[in-house]
Amino acid sequence: MNTSQTEIDVTCTVNGRSVTVRTKGGDRLIDMLRDYLHLTGTKEGCSIGECGACTVLMDGLPVNSCMVLAGQAQGKEILTIEGLKHEDGDLHPLQQAFIDAGAIQCGYCTPAMILCGYALLQRSPRPSVHEIKQAISGTLCRCTGYVQIIEAVTLAADRIQTKGEK
């Protein structure tokens, strides 16, 4: 029996919404997000866990969704870039800071960088430059926009602290 073709139901929370998705046994989390749920903000780069473009948050921690089988998301909470904006449609302060700091160049790494920054800010509201570098170290920026990305995370931290947002 070919287990990659066996269908499985995966129930998890994606961007705050409970979903059940019927996937093939060999599908990865990125396939489930992009192909079944049509959340295309998650980008596939290398497909081997090296570039980090596919990073999403699983139970609050960054994971390379190309390296996680869809079935491993069972019962988990998944956050993609689409789930970060506020319910009223306003951008999250971190998303706005990326725009304001010029941290978006080609944009391919941007969703992953933002989610890595978001996870960092959840555990360290006033991160040091070293902490920011560590947090984004698993995601490659082909445009070499690291300085602006670090500035964006710092700017967002300041804005969030000033406004008391999360």
N, C-alpha and C positions, 0 to 999 in steps of 0.2 A: 504494500500500500504506500502511495506517495503522500507523506504527511504534509508536504508543502501545499497540496491541493485540498486537504481536509479543511472544511469550513469550521470556524469557531466563532462564538459570540464573545465579544469583549465589552464589559460594562465598566465604565470609569467616569470620572468627572473631567470634562474638557472646558476650560474657560468658565468655570462655575456652573456648568450645565451637565446634568447626568445624561450620558449617552450609552446606547448599546449598539455596537457595530458588528456586523457579520463580516469576518475577514477570512482570508485563506491562512492556513497554519504557518506558512513561511513569510507572511507579510510582516514588515517592520513597522514600528511606530510611525515613522515618516510616511509610509504608504497609507496607513490608516488615516492620518491627519490630512494629507494632501488629496488622496484618491477617493476616500469614502466620505470624509467630512468637508472636503473642499476648502480647507484652511491652508492656503498656498503661501502664506508668509514664511513658513518654514522652508528653507532652501536646502537642496541636496547639492553638495559639492563633490566630495571625493568618494563617498559611499563606503569608506573604510575607517571612519572615526578619527581622521587626522586633521581635517580642516575646521571642524566645529560649526560650519554654516547651518547645520541642521539642529542646533541646540534648542531644546525646549526645557521647561522646568517640570520635573516629575516629583511630586510631593515636596516642592520648594527647592529642589536641587537641580542644577544644570546636568542634562544628559544629552549625548549625541543620539538623536532619534534614529539615525541610520544603523545604529548598533544595538537597538532594543527591539525585540520581537513584539509585535502588537499584543500578543497574549500576556506579556509581562506588564502591560498597563492595567490589567484586571484589578479593579478596586482602587486604583491610584488616582491622584489629582494631577492633571496635566494643564500647564499654562503655556499658551503660544502667544506670539506677538499680537494676534487679533484680540486676545482676552485682556490685554493690558490697558487699553483705553477705558475711560470712565463710561458709565452707563449712559450718560447724556451725550456721548460721542466725543467729548473733549479728550485730547491726548493726555496721557499720563505725563507728569512733570519730566520724567526721564526721556520720554519720546520727544517732548518739546525742547529739552536741553540738547538733544542730538541735532535738532534742526538749528537751534540758536548758536551752537558751538561749531557748526560746519562739520560735524562728525559723520555726515552722510555723503559719501562720494559715489561710488558705483552702486552702493546700497545692498550688495549681496550678503555681506556679513552683518549688516545692521540689525536685523531681528535677533540674531544670536547674541550680538554684543549687548543689545539693550536688555535681553533677558538675563544675561550673566550679570550685568550691572544692577538689575532689579533684585536678583537673588542676593547680591552683596549688600545692597542698601537695606534689605530686610533684616540682615543679621548684624550689620555695622553701619548705622545711620550717618556717621562721619568718617568714612574710610580714608586712609592715607593713600598716597600715590602708589606705594608698594602694594597695598591691599587691592587697589583697582587693577594694577598690572597682573597680580596673581589671579584675580577673578576672571579677567578676559584672556588669560594666557592660552586657553584651549581653543581659541577662535582666531583664525588667520584673517588679516585684512590685506587683501592683495593691493590695495591702493596706498598702503602704509599710512593710514590715517590715525595711528595710535595716539598721537599727541592730542588731537581733537576729541577722540573718544574718551581719554582720561579727563580732559577738560569738561566734557559733557556730563560725565558721572559726578564730578566734583560740583558742577553747577547745579545739577539736579539735587544732590545732597543738601546744598545750601538752600535751595528753594523749598524743598520738602520740610526742612527744619524750620524755616521762616513761616511757612503756611500751615505747618502741623499736618501735612498730608501723609499718606502711605503709599 
